[in-house]
C-alpha cells in the first residue's frame, strides 16, 4: 500500500510537469478561448509530451483504482 502511494505521488508530479510543458508559449489567449484559426499538428517534443501525459494519466487512474481496491480488502 505504501509503495502504491509513493508511485502515485511520483506519477502525479510527472503528469503535472508534462501538462505544464505542453502549454508553454500559448499565453493567456488559449485560456480564454482565442485561437489563431489555423490547422495545427503536434510535432516532435510536443507530440511526445502529449502521449506521455496520456500514459501517465492512465497509470495515475489505475493506481488510484488499485489503492481503493486494496483498502477495501
N, C-alpha and C positions, 0 to 999 in steps of 0.2 A: 504494500500500500504506500509506503514511504517512497519507494522507487517510482511509482506512478505519479505521485505528487511532484517529485523533483523533475521528472520528464515533462510533465505538463507545464511547469514553470519555464523550463528551458524552451519548449516549443512555443509558448505564448510570447516570450521575448523575441525569438527569431521571427515569428509571424508578424509581430508589431514592426520590427525593423524592415522586413520585406515589404509590408504595405506602405510604410512611410517612404521608402526609397522609390516606390513606383510613382508617387505623386510629386517628386522633386521637379521644380521648374514649371508646374502648371499654374501657380499663382492662385489668387482668390477668385478669379473668374470661373474656374471649374467648380468651386464650392457653391456658386450662385446660379449655375446652370448655363453660363455662356460658353459657347463653343465656336471654333473658327469655321465650322461649316463644311470642312473637307473630309474626305475619307482618310482614315488614319490606321496604319497597321503597326503592330508591335514588332520590333526587330531587336536582335542582339540581346543585350543585358535586360532590357525592359520585358522581353518575351520570357527570358529565363526567370526573372523575378515574379512574373505573373504565374507561371507554372509552379514555382516554389511555394508561392503563397497558397495556391490551391492544395498542394500536397500537405503543407503544414497545417492548414485549416482542417483537412480531413483527419490528420493524425491527432490534432487537438480534440476534435469531436469524439474520435474513437477512444482516446484516453479518458475523456470525461464519462463516456458510457461505461468503460471498464471500471472506473472509480466508483460510480454509482452501483454497478452490479456487484462489485466486491464488498461494498459497505453494507449491502442488504443481505449478505450471506451469513 
